[in-house]
Amino acid sequence: MKKLFLFAGLLFALAACNDKPSLMTCGGYEVDIAMSDDGDEITAVINGDEMVLTRAISASGVRYVGELNDTIVTLWNKGDDWTLYLNDDEMLECNR
C-alpha cells in the first residue's frame, strides 16, 4: 500500500511540474502559447490572431520568431520569464 501512495504522490508531483499556465499578458497584448512536443515551434494566439513561431538561434534562453500581419514577432523565454518583441524595436515584458 505504501508503494501505491508513493507512486501516486510521484505522479502528482510530476504533473504539477508540467502545469505551466500558457496565458500571459505582454504589454497590452493577451498571449496564449502552446509548445510543440519537440520544442521547435510554438503556436501563439495574440489578441485572437493565431501564428506559428519557430525556434531561432539564441545565446541565452529560448527564442521563437514568426511573422504576423507584416510584423516580426519574437517571443523570448529565459527561465520563467517571457518577453515579446515586435519588429525588434518594441520590448514588452510578459506576466502570467
N, C-alpha and C positions, 0 to 999 in steps of 0.2 A: 504494500500500500504506500509506503514511503517513496518508493521509486516512481509510482504514478504521480504523486503530488510534486515530486522534484521535476519530473518531465513536464507536467502541466505548467509549473512555475517558469521553467526554462522557455517553453513555447510562448508564454505570455510576455516574458522579458524581451524575447526576440521580436515579437510583433510590435511591442512598444518602440523599439529602436527604429523600426521601419515606418513608423507612423508620423511622417513629417507632413505638416499641412502644405498644400500646394497653392493655396490662395494667398496673395500678398498685395500690398499697396505700394506702388513706386511713384512718388510724387502724387499727381492727380490721376494716375492710371491704376486700374484694377487688373492684376495679372494672375492668371491661373496656369500652372505649368504641370506637365506630365512628362516624365522621362522615359525614353525607350529602355528596353531590357538591357541593352549593351551600353547605355550611357552616351552613345554617339550623337543622339538627337534629343531635342525636347520639343514638345508641342506646347505652344503658348497661346492662350486666349487673352488678348489685351483689349480691354474695354469692348468685348464682344467680337473682335476680329481675330480669327484663328490663323496661326502661322507655324511653320516648322523652322527651327533653328538648328544648325549643325555645329558640332564641336570644332573649335578652332585652336590653333596653337596659342599657348599661354605660358608665360614664365612662372606664374603663380596662380593657383586656383584653377577653376574650370571656366572656360569662356565659350559661349554659344552665339552664333551670328546668323542672321537672316534678313530678309527684306520684306517690308510690309508697306504697301501704298507709296512706293518710291522713298521710303525711309529705311536706312540701315539700322537694324535693331540688334543690340548686343546685350545679352544677359550674362553677368559675370558672377560666379559663385566662389567665395572663399570661406570655408568652414560653414557656419550657419548664416553668413551674410550674403545677400544678393544685391547687385547694383544693375540698374537699367541705363543703358546709353542709347541715345537717339542721334543718329548721324555723327557719332563720336564727339559731339560738342555739348550735349545736354546730359549731365550725370544726375541720376535720381536714385537715392538710397531707397531700398525696399524694406518694408515692415510686414511682419506676419501678424 
